[in-house]
């Protein structure tokens, strides 16, 4: 069996243009990741992923804005790729998307165009 990976796609404009804090962004990624693991907790990939806690593999990717995030969510839905689009409340703002754990080769084509999220805090 190939190793499982959980992809998390996070909007970079929240930090760069809208002034959200690093902590708020991390919280969004945590919300989406936790939610999708809960939603698909009985899925074989999710069970296997969680049974090996010390070796969980997550990849956080950067999407530029809300429109891009929504487009990815729609593409995933069209192709029956299980995910959770996190919408922060009460603001009703889509901030992040997490896929359930998948073998990398099954979902790479849907997320491969996005780069690793590497933004750093500039002091």
Secondary structure, DSSP 8 states (H G I E B T S, - for coil): ---EEEEEEEESHHHHTT---HHHHHHHHHHHHHHHHHHTTTSHHHHHHHTTGGG--EEEEEE-SHHHHHHHHHHHHHTT--EEEEEETTTTEEEEEEE--EEHHHHHHHHTTSEE-------
